[in-house]
């Protein structure tokens, strides 16, 4: 019998693999110099759509098993991990600061 830590590890491993595959498919949307250029076929787009659909359902199942974690928290964590594993920079969203525009307006006067 597996302990809960092993089960969580197994879930994250499977989710990580799914995120890596989704990342690979997404990166194909942005061809590089060494990747074949060209428009996506209808079949490729449908495959991506199905992968995203299946992955979304899996996230809900994962969040049911990991108490206290939302789908959004899981998605964010796994996305960050997938980007790090691929050696890509993770984009950070800066917090919105409401005081800054007021300061800029005052300096313009």
C-alpha positions in Angstrom: 0.0 0.0 0.0 1.3 3.5 -0.9 1.5 6.2 1.7 -0.2 9.5 1.0 3.1 11.3 0.2 3.8 8.7 -2.5 0.3 9.1 -3.9 0.7 12.9 -4.1 4.1 12.5 -5.7 2.6 10.1 -8.3 -0.2 12.6 -9.0 2.3 15.5 -9.4 4.5 13.3 -11.7 1.6 12.5 -13.9 0.4 16.1 -13.9 3.9 17.3 -14.7 4.1 15.0 -17.6 0.8 16.3 -18.9 2.0 19.9 -18.5 5.3 19.1 -20.3 3.3 17.7 -23.2 1.0 20.7 -23.2 4.1 23.0 -23.1 5.6 21.2 -26.1 2.4 21.6 -28.1 2.2 25.3 -27.0 5.8 25.9 -28.0 5.0 24.6 -31.5 2.7 27.6 -31.9 5.9 29.8 -31.8 8.3 28.4 -34.3 12.0 29.0 -33.9 14.7 29.1 -36.6 15.2 25.3 -36.3 11.5 24.3 -36.1 9.4 23.7 -39.2 7.3 26.7 -40.0 3.8 26.6 -41.2 0.2 26.8 -40.2 -1.3 24.3 -37.8 -3.5 21.7 -39.4 -7.1 21.3 -38.3 -6.1 17.9 -36.9 -3.2 19.4 -34.8 -5.5 22.1 -33.4 -8.1 19.5 -32.5 -5.5 17.4 -30.8 -4.4 20.4 -28.7 -8.0 21.3 -27.9 -8.6 17.7 -26.7 -5.4 17.7 -24.6 -6.4 21.0 -22.9 -9.9 19.7 -22.3 -8.6 16.4 -20.8 -6.0 18.2 -18.7 -8.6 20.6 -17.3 -10.7 17.7 -16.1 -7.6 16.1 -14.6 -6.8 19.3 -12.6 -10.2 19.1 -11.0 -9.6 15.5 -10.0 -6.2 16.4 -8.6 -7.6 19.3 -6.5 -10.1 16.9 -5.0 -7.2 14.7 -3.8 -5.1 17.5 -2.5 -7.1 19.1 0.2 -6.8 22.8 0.6 -5.4 23.4 -2.9 -7.4 25.0 -5.6 -7.2 24.1 -9.3 -5.7 27.5 -9.8 -2.9 26.9 -7.3 -2.1 23.5 -8.8 -2.1 24.9 -12.3 0.2 27.8 -11.4 2.6 25.5 -9.5 2.8 22.9 -12.3 3.1 25.6 -15.0 6.0 27.1 -13.2 7.6 23.7 -12.8 7.1 22.9 -16.5 8.7 26.2 -17.6 11.6 25.6 -15.2 12.1 22.1 -16.5 12.1 23.4 -20.0 14.7 26.0 -19.1 12.2 28.8 -20.0 11.8 32.0 -18.0 8.6 32.2 -15.9 6.7 35.4 -16.5 5.9 37.2 -13.2 2.8 39.3 -13.0 3.6 42.5 -11.1 1.2 43.6 -8.4 -1.0 46.5 -9.5 -0.1 49.7 -7.7 -2.7 52.4 -7.7 -0.5 55.1 -6.1 1.9 55.1 -9.1 -0.5 56.6 -11.7 -1.4 59.4 -9.3 2.2 60.2 -8.7 2.8 60.3 -12.5 -0.2 62.6 -13.0 1.1 65.0 -10.3 4.6 65.1 -11.9 3.1 66.0 -15.2 1.4 69.1 -13.8 
